[in-house]
Amino acid sequence: MVTFKAEIERFAEMGEKSGWTYVFIPAAIANEIKADCRKSYRVKGTLDQIAVEGLALVPMGEGDFIIALNAALRKKLKKDKGALLELSLEEDLTFKITMPDDLELCLAEEPHWLEGFLKLPKSHQNWYINWLNAAKTEPTRTKRLVRIVTAMDKDWDFGTMMRDGKPRKE
């Protein structure tokens, strides 16, 4: 378990990461957690005293990584941009995301939908699955299933699907 402190930061304009709140993990620390890895992987441990598992370390180049902190996690931490966190992390070898039955059923309706989904990188598949599983009501889940199927029909990645229908900032 690697223990260190990091400041909570927020991206202003950074492509698909615009507005993300995160902590920066320098290459030296990332290398202690998982040696010589340059791809995204999952970690578990604690942020302050809050237990976490399955958090993604997202590569930022040169061996550096970030951990995105969603609103629910920031609320548990009672911290936001500028605050200092104590992190104790190790690689999470037990974390696995499985495709929900309803999503598999919908994608199986047309072979190219399921094929397109399974051709996506595992991390992109996980974005879709996590977004679907985060739906709090059945109507929301149904709408998200429809959006995922539409995205697969149009051969879109997750970011393109999420931006579809949103007004563009000039």
N, CA and C atoms as a LAMMPS dump frame, in Angstrom:
ITEM: TIMESTEP
0
ITEM: NUMBER OF ATOMS
510
ITEM: BOX BOUNDS ff ff ff
-5.0000000000000000e+02 5.0000000000000000e+02
-5.0000000000000000e+02 5.0000000000000000e+02
-5.0000000000000000e+02 5.0000000000000000e+02
ITEM: ATOMS id mol type element x y z
1 1 1 N 0.863 -1.185 0
2 1 2 C 0 0 0
3 1 3 C 0.9 1.236 0
4 2 1 N 0.659 2.14 -0.939
5 2 2 C 1.432 3.37 -1.067
6 2 3 C 0.622 4.514 -0.457
7 3 1 N 1.229 5.264 0.463
8 3 2 C 0.54 6.374 1.122
9 3 3 C 1.222 7.684 0.752
10 4 1 N 0.398 8.692 0.377
11 4 2 C 0.915 9.996 -0.023
12 4 3 C -0.203 11.024 0.1
13 5 1 N 0.16 12.302 -0.031
14 5 2 C -0.826 13.387 -0.001
15 5 3 C -0.876 14.047 -1.371
16 6 1 N -2.094 14.499 -1.742
17 6 2 C -2.282 15.175 -3.019
18 6 3 C -3.379 16.219 -2.88
19 7 1 N -3.255 17.295 -3.651
20 7 2 C -4.258 18.353 -3.651
21 7 3 C -5.341 18.034 -4.677
22 8 1 N -6.58 18.322 -4.323
23 8 2 C -7.701 18.149 -5.258
24 8 3 C -7.65 19.295 -6.27
25 9 1 N -7.682 18.929 -7.561
26 9 2 C -7.603 19.908 -8.638
27 9 3 C -8.825 19.776 -9.547
28 10 1 N -8.999 20.748 -10.453
29 10 2 C -10.104 20.692 -11.42
30 10 3 C -9.612 21.198 -12.775
31 11 1 N -9.946 20.449 -13.837
32 11 2 C -9.595 20.884 -15.184
33 11 3 C -10.52 22.02 -15.594
34 12 1 N -9.97 23.044 -16.225
35 12 2 C -10.797 24.099 -16.819
36 12 3 C -11.216 23.6 -18.202
37 13 1 N -10.339 23.722 -19.182
38 13 2 C -10.605 23.219 -20.533
39 13 3 C -9.602 22.121 -20.838
40 14 1 N -10.093 20.902 -20.98
41 14 2 C -9.196 19.769 -21.25
42 14 3 C -9.955 18.734 -22.064
43 15 1 N -10.528 19.15 -23.197
44 15 2 C -11.25 18.212 -24.056
45 15 3 C -12.374 17.529 -23.299
46 16 1 N -12.403 16.191 -23.377
47 16 2 C -13.479 15.442 -22.716
48 16 3 C -13.362 15.471 -21.196
49 17 1 N -12.219 15.906 -20.675
50 17 2 C -12.031 15.963 -19.225
51 17 3 C -12.375 17.344 -18.638
52 18 1 N -12.867 18.261 -19.461
53 18 2 C -13.218 19.602 -18.987
54 18 3 C -14.161 19.518 -17.796
55 19 1 N -13.811 20.232 -16.717
56 19 2 C -14.653 20.269 -15.533
57 19 3 C -14.416 19.137 -14.554
58 20 1 N -13.606 18.152 -14.909
59 20 2 C -13.349 17.023 -14.004
60 20 3 C -12.619 17.51 -12.755
61 21 1 N -12.993 16.962 -11.618
62 21 2 C -12.27 17.165 -10.378
63 21 3 C -11.433 15.905 -10.173
64 22 1 N -10.176 16.075 -9.783
65 22 2 C -9.262 14.934 -9.753
66 22 3 C -8.106 15.162 -8.78
67 23 1 N -7.349 14.1 -8.529
68 23 2 C -6.061 14.223 -7.86
69 23 3 C -5.005 13.708 -8.833
70 24 1 N -3.872 14.385 -8.847
71 24 2 C -2.765 14.055 -9.735
72 24 3 C -1.865 13.031 -9.053
73 25 1 N -1.517 11.985 -9.797
74 25 2 C -0.634 10.94 -9.288
75 25 3 C 0.648 10.979 -10.128
76 26 1 N 1.754 11.506 -9.563
77 26 2 C 2.99 11.576 -10.339
78 26 3 C 3.517 10.191 -10.712
79 27 1 N 4.294 10.124 -11.779
80 27 2 C 4.821 8.859 -12.289
81 27 3 C 5.535 8.049 -11.208
82 28 1 N 6.311 8.703 -10.365
83 28 2 C 7.071 7.985 -9.335
84 28 3 C 6.142 7.221 -8.381
85 29 1 N 5.032 7.84 -7.997
86 29 2 C 4.079 7.174 -7.09
87 29 3 C 3.304 6.101 -7.84
88 30 1 N 2.865 6.413 -9.064
89 30 2 C 2.14 5.426 -9.867
90 30 3 C 2.998 4.181 -10.081
91 31 1 N 4.286 4.384 -10.256
92 31 2 C 5.216 3.279 -10.467
93 31 3 C 5.342 2.408 -9.211
94 32 1 N 5.19 3.014 -8.04
95 32 2 C 5.201 2.235 -6.787
96 32 3 C 3.942 1.376 -6.667
97 33 1 N 2.816 1.897 -7.158
98 33 2 C 1.557 1.159 -7.085
99 33 3 C 1.573 -0.004 -8.074
100 34 1 N 1.96 0.288 -9.324
101 34 2 C 2.051 -0.743 -10.363
102 34 3 C 3.224 -0.376 -11.271
103 35 1 N 4.294 -1.119 -11.156
104 35 2 C 5.54 -0.804 -11.848
105 35 3 C 5.392 -0.837 -13.372
106 36 1 N 5.982 0.17 -14.006
107 36 2 C 6.11 0.252 -15.464
108 36 3 C 4.789 0.145 -16.22
109 37 1 N 3.705 0.636 -15.654
110 37 2 C 2.4 0.599 -16.318
111 37 3 C 2.08 1.988 -16.864
112 38 1 N 1.665 2.042 -18.116
113 38 2 C 1.307 3.313 -18.749
114 38 3 C -0.161 3.353 -19.146
115 39 1 N -0.901 2.258 -18.866
116 39 2 C -2.322 2.179 -19.221
117 39 3 C -3.174 2.316 -17.96
118 40 1 N -4.438 2.643 -18.17
119 40 2 C -5.377 2.773 -17.062
120 40 3 C -5.501 1.448 -16.307
121 41 1 N -5.59 1.544 -14.988
122 41 2 C -5.84 0.375 -14.149
123 41 3 C -6.598 0.802 -12.905
124 42 1 N -7.09 -0.166 -12.169
125 42 2 C -7.931 0.11 -10.995
126 42 3 C -7.132 -0.006 -9.702
127 43 1 N -7.524 0.838 -8.72
128 43 2 C -6.889 0.809 -7.407
129 43 3 C -7.945 0.73 -6.313
130 44 1 N -7.496 0.316 -5.131
131 44 2 C -8.349 0.318 -3.941
132 44 3 C -7.515 0.843 -2.788
133 45 1 N -8.198 1.212 -1.712
134 45 2 C -7.51 1.731 -0.537
135 45 3 C -8.373 2.745 0.17
136 46 1 N -7.749 3.862 0.587
137 46 2 C -8.505 4.915 1.269
138 46 3 C -8.127 6.287 0.718
139 47 1 N -9.123 7.172 0.685
140 47 2 C -8.925 8.596 0.433
141 47 3 C -9.351 9.243 1.738
142 48 1 N -8.417 9.886 2.43
143 48 2 C -8.584 10.241 3.83
144 48 3 C -8.966 8.94 4.539
145 49 1 N -10.076 8.864 5.208
146 49 2 C -10.438 7.6 5.864
147 49 3 C -11.587 6.884 5.15
148 50 1 N -11.912 7.318 3.945
149 50 2 C -13.001 6.722 3.166
150 50 3 C -12.453 5.57 2.328
151 51 1 N -12.983 4.365 2.546
152 51 2 C -12.551 3.194 1.781
153 51 3 C -13.077 3.292 0.345
154 52 1 N -12.217 2.976 -0.613
155 52 2 C -12.589 2.985 -2.031
156 52 3 C -12.056 1.722 -2.699
157 53 1 N -12.745 1.323 -3.76
158 53 2 C -12.256 0.209 -4.568
159 53 3 C -12.698 0.426 -6.002
160 54 1 N -11.941 -0.111 -6.925
161 54 2 C -12.288 -0.003 -8.341
162 54 3 C -12.117 1.383 -8.93
163 55 1 N -11.36 2.278 -8.273
164 55 2 C -11.127 3.609 -8.834
165 55 3 C -10.118 3.491 -9.966
166 56 1 N -10.391 4.178 -11.069
167 56 2 C -9.5 4.117 -12.23
168 56 3 C -8.391 5.152 -12.13
169 57 1 N -7.169 4.717 -12.37
170 57 2 C -6.064 5.627 -12.595
171 57 3 C -6.024 5.858 -14.099
172 58 1 N -6.18 7.122 -14.507
173 58 2 C -6.251 7.479 -15.92
174 58 3 C -4.898 8.067 -16.33
175 59 1 N -4.26 7.494 -17.363
176 59 2 C -2.938 7.995 -17.766
177 59 3 C -3.014 9.4 -18.361
178 60 1 N -1.995 10.209 -18.037
179 60 2 C -1.925 11.581 -18.544
180 60 3 C -0.64 11.829 -19.336
181 61 1 N 0.118 10.778 -19.605
182 61 2 C 1.365 10.914 -20.354
183 61 3 C 2.561 10.998 -19.437
184 62 1 N 3.718 10.606 -19.966
185 62 2 C 4.978 10.635 -19.224
186 62 3 C 4.938 9.791 -17.944
187 63 1 N 3.988 8.861 -17.836
188 63 2 C 3.89 7.996 -16.655
189 63 3 C 3.038 8.566 -15.535
190 64 1 N 2.544 9.808 -15.707
191 64 2 C 1.674 10.429 -14.708
192 64 3 C 0.237 9.935 -14.898
193 65 1 N -0.549 9.98 -13.813
194 65 2 C -1.938 9.547 -13.839
195 65 3 C -2.787 10.547 -13.064
196 66 1 N -4.113 10.421 -13.216
197 66 2 C -5.061 11.132 -12.354
198 66 3 C -6.093 10.128 -11.861
199 67 1 N -6.738 10.474 -10.749
200 67 2 C -7.931 9.764 -10.273
201 67 3 C -9.048 10.792 -10.266
202 68 1 N -10.089 10.55 -11.071
203 68 2 C -11.239 11.452 -11.104
204 68 3 C -12.052 11.261 -9.828
205 69 1 N -12.514 12.357 -9.259
206 69 2 C -13.327 12.325 -8.037
207 69 3 C -14.727 12.813 -8.388
208 70 1 N -15.683 11.894 -8.477
209 70 2 C -17.042 12.302 -8.829
210 70 3 C -17.709 13.007 -7.645
211 71 1 N -18.854 13.603 -7.903
212 71 2 C -19.548 14.401 -6.881
213 71 3 C -19.891 13.575 -5.644
214 72 1 N -20.323 12.334 -5.839
215 72 2 C -20.691 11.485 -4.696
216 72 3 C -19.482 11.24 -3.792
217 73 1 N -18.33 11.001 -4.387
218 73 2 C -17.116 10.762 -3.6
219 73 3 C -16.665 12.044 -2.904
220 74 1 N -16.73 13.178 -3.606
221 74 2 C -16.358 14.458 -2.976
222 74 3 C -17.276 14.777 -1.805
223 75 1 N -18.551 14.408 -1.925
224 75 2 C -19.51 14.653 -0.836
225 75 3 C -19.136 13.814 0.391
226 76 1 N -18.771 12.54 0.168
227 76 2 C -18.333 11.683 1.282
228 76 3 C -17.075 12.245 1.941
229 77 1 N -16.171 12.754 1.113
230 77 2 C -14.91 13.303 1.627
231 77 3 C -15.111 14.659 2.303
232 78 1 N -16.22 15.335 1.939
233 78 2 C -16.491 16.7 2.416
234 78 3 C -15.353 17.641 2.015
235 79 1 N -14.857 17.433 0.772
236 79 2 C -13.756 18.255 0.266
237 79 3 C -13.984 18.57 -1.201
238 80 1 N -13.372 19.68 -1.642
239 80 2 C -13.459 20.073 -3.043
240 80 3 C -12.123 20.653 -3.476
241 81 1 N -12.096 21.297 -4.629
242 81 2 C -10.874 21.841 -5.217
243 81 3 C -10.045 22.613 -4.188
244 82 1 N -8.737 22.322 -4.186
245 82 2 C -7.814 23.021 -3.298
246 82 3 C -7.552 22.305 -1.986
247 83 1 N -8.409 21.364 -1.609
248 83 2 C -8.234 20.634 -0.35
249 83 3 C -7.156 19.562 -0.509
250 84 1 N -6.536 19.193 0.601
251 84 2 C -5.497 18.177 0.601
252 84 3 C -6.093 16.84 1.034
253 85 1 N -5.737 15.783 0.302
254 85 2 C -6.206 14.422 0.615
255 85 3 C -5.022 13.552 0.987
256 86 1 N -5.238 12.634 1.923
257 86 2 C -4.247 11.597 2.184
258 86 3 C -4.75 10.323 1.515
259 87 1 N -3.955 9.797 0.608
260 87 2 C -4.33 8.608 -0.151
261 87 3 C -3.458 7.427 0.252
262 88 1 N -4.069 6.273 0.412
263 88 2 C -3.361 5.003 0.609
264 88 3 C -3.926 4.06 -0.439
265 89 1 N -3.097 3.697 -1.421
266 89 2 C -3.607 2.955 -2.581
267 89 3 C -2.75 1.745 -2.926
268 90 1 N -3.419 0.749 -3.497
269 90 2 C -2.751 -0.4 -4.09
270 90 3 C -3.583 -0.842 -5.281
271 91 1 N -2.991 -1.615 -6.183
272 91 2 C -3.722 -2.091 -7.352
273 91 3 C -4.883 -2.965 -6.899
274 92 1 N -6.036 -2.784 -7.523
275 92 2 C -7.235 -3.579 -7.216
276 92 3 C -7.336 -4.702 -8.245
277 93 1 N -6.876 -5.87 -7.864
278 93 2 C -6.869 -7.014 -8.774
279 93 3 C -8.198 -7.765 -8.791
280 94 1 N -9.105 -7.42 -7.871
281 94 2 C -10.384 -8.129 -7.777
282 94 3 C -11.497 -7.435 -8.532
283 95 1 N -11.265 -6.18 -8.963
284 95 2 C -12.322 -5.395 -9.587
285 95 3 C -12.639 -5.909 -10.975
286 96 1 N -13.922 -6.133 -11.25
287 96 2 C -14.358 -6.573 -12.574
288 96 3 C -15.776 -6.05 -12.81
289 97 1 N -15.984 -5.442 -13.964
290 97 2 C -17.309 -4.956 -14.343
291 97 3 C -17.886 -5.938 -15.354
292 98 1 N -19.107 -6.396 -15.098
293 98 2 C -19.745 -7.328 -16.031
294 98 3 C -20.916 -6.636 -16.726
295 99 1 N -21.179 -7.077 -17.946
296 99 2 C -22.259 -6.48 -18.731
297 99 3 C -23.611 -6.883 -18.138
298 100 1 N -24.49 -5.912 -17.857
299 100 2 C -25.823 -6.234 -17.346
300 100 3 C -26.626 -7.023 -18.388
301 101 1 N -27.486 -7.908 -17.909
302 101 2 C -28.289 -8.752 -18.802
303 101 3 C -29.149 -7.923 -19.758
304 102 1 N -29.768 -6.841 -19.24
305 102 2 C -30.653 -6.052 -20.105
306 102 3 C -29.875 -5.37 -21.228
307 103 1 N -28.663 -4.938 -20.956
308 103 2 C -27.842 -4.328 -22.001
309 103 3 C -27.448 -5.371 -23.043
310 104 1 N -27.033 -6.543 -22.587
311 104 2 C -26.643 -7.6 -23.521
312 104 3 C -27.823 -8.008 -24.406
313 105 1 N -29.007 -8.09 -23.803
314 105 2 C -30.217 -8.448 -24.552
315 105 3 C -30.51 -7.407 -25.641
316 106 1 N -30.414 -6.129 -25.281
317 106 2 C -30.679 -5.056 -26.244
318 106 3 C -29.656 -5.06 -27.378
319 107 1 N -28.392 -5.207 -27.03
320 107 2 C -27.339 -5.179 -28.053
321 107 3 C -27.388 -6.41 -28.95
322 108 1 N -27.901 -7.52 -28.444
323 108 2 C -27.966 -8.757 -29.223
324 108 3 C -29.043 -8.707 -30.309
325 109 1 N -29.929 -7.706 -30.25
326 109 2 C -30.985 -7.562 -31.266
327 109 3 C -30.402 -7.443 -32.663
328 110 1 N -29.279 -6.751 -32.786
329 110 2 C -28.579 -6.585 -34.065
330 110 3 C -27.122 -6.982 -33.832
331 111 1 N -26.609 -7.947 -34.569
332 111 2 C -25.238 -8.419 -34.337
333 111 3 C -24.185 -7.314 -34.365
334 112 1 N -24.342 -6.306 -35.255
335 112 2 C -23.321 -5.262 -35.323
336 112 3 C -23.311 -4.362 -34.085
337 113 1 N -24.429 -4.293 -33.357
338 113 2 C -24.44 -3.507 -32.111
339 113 3 C -23.543 -4.172 -31.077
340 114 1 N -23.754 -5.455 -30.859
341 114 2 C -22.964 -6.185 -29.861
342 114 3 C -21.5 -6.254 -30.29
343 115 1 N -21.253 -6.505 -31.563
344 115 2 C -19.871 -6.557 -32.068
345 115 3 C -19.17 -5.221 -31.85
346 116 1 N -19.87 -4.129 -32.164
347 116 2 C -19.301 -2.794 -31.977
348 116 3 C -18.977 -2.525 -30.52
349 117 1 N -19.877 -2.933 -29.63
350 117 2 C -19.655 -2.725 -28.198
351 117 3 C -18.438 -3.513 -27.73
352 118 1 N -18.35 -4.777 -28.142
353 118 2 C -17.256 -5.642 -27.689
354 118 3 C -15.915 -5.263 -28.315
355 119 1 N -15.927 -4.505 -29.421
356 119 2 C -14.687 -4.032 -30.04
357 119 3 C -14.109 -2.823 -29.307
358 120 1 N -14.971 -2.138 -28.521
359 120 2 C -14.501 -0.976 -27.761
360 120 3 C -13.461 -1.418 -26.738
361 121 1 N -12.516 -0.532 -26.379
362 121 2 C -11.605 -0.872 -25.288
363 121 3 C -12.412 -1.162 -24.017
364 122 1 N -11.884 -2.032 -23.184
365 122 2 C -12.59 -2.426 -21.951
366 122 3 C -12.967 -1.2 -21.116
367 123 1 N -12.096 -0.212 -21.07
368 123 2 C -12.4 0.986 -20.272
369 123 3 C -13.62 1.719 -20.824
370 124 1 N -13.781 1.747 -22.155
371 124 2 C -14.931 2.422 -22.759
372 124 3 C -16.209 1.62 -22.517
373 125 1 N -16.108 0.295 -22.589
374 125 2 C -17.261 -0.549 -22.255
375 125 3 C -17.693 -0.251 -20.814
376 126 1 N -16.715 -0.129 -19.926
377 126 2 C -17.011 0.135 -18.513
378 126 3 C -17.689 1.479 -18.323
379 127 1 N -17.326 2.505 -19.121
380 127 2 C -17.995 3.808 -19.021
381 127 3 C -19.475 3.657 -19.317
382 128 1 N -19.781 2.94 -20.4
383 128 2 C -21.184 2.705 -20.751
384 128 3 C -21.908 1.955 -19.63
385 129 1 N -21.302 0.872 -19.158
386 129 2 C -21.939 0.029 -18.134
387 129 3 C -22.133 0.802 -16.838
388 130 1 N -21.119 1.53 -16.399
389 130 2 C -21.245 2.304 -15.156
390 130 3 C -22.317 3.375 -15.281
391 131 1 N -22.384 4.034 -16.441
392 131 2 C -23.403 5.072 -16.665
393 131 3 C -24.797 4.454 -16.618
394 132 1 N -24.947 3.291 -17.246
395 132 2 C -26.235 2.599 -17.218
396 132 3 C -26.596 2.197 -15.788
397 133 1 N -25.662 1.624 -15.079
398 133 2 C -25.92 1.15 -13.711
399 133 3 C -26.15 2.283 -12.718
400 134 1 N -25.752 3.496 -13.066
401 134 2 C -25.958 4.638 -12.17
402 134 3 C -27.378 5.191 -12.249
403 135 1 N -28.178 4.705 -13.189
404 135 2 C -29.569 5.173 -13.306
405 135 3 C -30.323 4.805 -12.025
406 136 1 N -31.038 5.784 -11.473
407 136 2 C -31.738 5.554 -10.201
408 136 3 C -33.168 5.052 -10.372
409 137 1 N -33.742 5.279 -11.556
410 137 2 C -35.123 4.836 -11.791
411 137 3 C -35.173 3.976 -13.053
412 138 1 N -36.222 3.175 -13.166
413 138 2 C -36.38 2.31 -14.336
414 138 3 C -36.554 3.127 -15.631
415 139 1 N -37.357 4.223 -15.61
416 139 2 C -37.465 5.027 -16.841
417 139 3 C -36.106 5.599 -17.293
418 140 1 N -35.283 6.032 -16.339
419 140 2 C -33.96 6.553 -16.683
420 140 3 C -33.095 5.448 -17.27
421 141 1 N -33.144 4.272 -16.667
422 141 2 C -32.356 3.135 -17.169
423 141 3 C -32.783 2.787 -18.603
424 142 1 N -34.095 2.804 -18.852
425 142 2 C -34.606 2.494 -20.197
426 142 3 C -34.112 3.524 -21.205
427 143 1 N -34.161 4.814 -20.845
428 143 2 C -33.666 5.871 -21.742
429 143 3 C -32.184 5.673 -22.038
430 144 1 N -31.424 5.285 -21.026
431 144 2 C -29.991 5.079 -21.215
432 144 3 C -29.712 3.865 -22.098
433 145 1 N -30.515 2.812 -21.951
434 145 2 C -30.368 1.646 -22.828
435 145 3 C -30.59 2.053 -24.286
436 146 1 N -31.62 2.863 -24.52
437 146 2 C -31.923 3.336 -25.874
438 146 3 C -30.754 4.167 -26.414
439 147 1 N -30.19 5.039 -25.583
440 147 2 C -29.064 5.873 -26.035
441 147 3 C -27.839 5.026 -26.354
442 148 1 N -27.597 3.992 -25.562
443 148 2 C -26.447 3.117 -25.818
444 148 3 C -26.641 2.37 -27.138
445 149 1 N -27.841 1.821 -27.343
446 149 2 C -28.119 1.102 -28.589
447 149 3 C -27.972 2.05 -29.786
448 150 1 N -28.482 3.263 -29.669
449 150 2 C -28.355 4.258 -30.737
450 150 3 C -26.877 4.566 -31.004
451 151 1 N -26.094 4.705 -29.943
452 151 2 C -24.657 4.973 -30.09
453 151 3 C -23.96 3.827 -30.822
454 152 1 N -24.32 2.597 -30.499
455 152 2 C -23.705 1.447 -31.175
456 152 3 C -24.126 1.394 -32.643
457 153 1 N -25.371 1.773 -32.921
458 153 2 C -25.865 1.784 -34.297
459 153 3 C -25.116 2.826 -35.129
460 154 1 N -24.733 3.94 -34.486
461 154 2 C -24.03 5.019 -35.189
462 154 3 C -22.517 4.902 -35.051
463 155 1 N -22.052 3.83 -34.382
464 155 2 C -20.621 3.586 -34.189
465 155 3 C -19.956 4.723 -33.421
466 156 1 N -20.622 5.175 -32.35
467 156 2 C -20.115 6.275 -31.529
468 156 3 C -19.378 5.733 -30.317
469 157 1 N -18.4 6.509 -29.839
470 157 2 C -17.79 6.19 -28.552
471 157 3 C -18.623 6.857 -27.459
472 158 1 N -18.255 6.631 -26.219
473 158 2 C -19.031 7.135 -25.089
474 158 3 C -19.116 8.663 -25.089
475 159 1 N -17.98 9.325 -25.329
476 159 2 C -17.962 10.791 -25.325
477 159 3 C -18.872 11.391 -26.381
478 160 1 N -18.861 10.806 -27.577
479 160 2 C -19.724 11.3 -28.66
480 160 3 C -21.186 11.144 -28.268
481 161 1 N -21.536 10.005 -27.678
482 161 2 C -22.919 9.787 -27.256
483 161 3 C -23.335 10.826 -26.201
484 162 1 N -22.463 11.08 -25.243
485 162 2 C -22.801 12.016 -24.17
486 162 3 C -22.941 13.447 -24.695
487 163 1 N -22.171 13.799 -25.733
488 163 2 C -22.252 15.157 -26.291
489 163 3 C -23.422 15.323 -27.241
490 164 1 N -23.982 14.228 -27.75
491 164 2 C -25.077 14.304 -28.713
492 164 3 C -26.266 15.039 -28.105
493 165 1 N -26.73 16.049 -28.815
494 165 2 C -27.914 16.786 -28.368
495 165 3 C -27.619 17.921 -27.42
496 166 1 N -26.363 18.055 -26.98
497 166 2 C -26.006 19.155 -26.078
498 166 3 C -25.607 20.357 -26.919
499 167 1 N -25.996 21.553 -26.492
500 167 2 C -25.612 22.75 -27.248
501 167 3 C -24.1 22.938 -27.213
502 168 1 N -23.523 23.376 -28.344
503 168 2 C -22.086 23.599 -28.419
504 168 3 C -21.728 24.949 -27.811
505 169 1 N -20.593 24.949 -27.094
506 169 2 C -20.079 26.211 -26.539
507 169 3 C -19.233 26.884 -27.618
508 170 1 N -19.499 28.129 -27.867
509 170 2 C -18.748 28.87 -28.907
510 170 3 C -17.564 29.538 -28.32
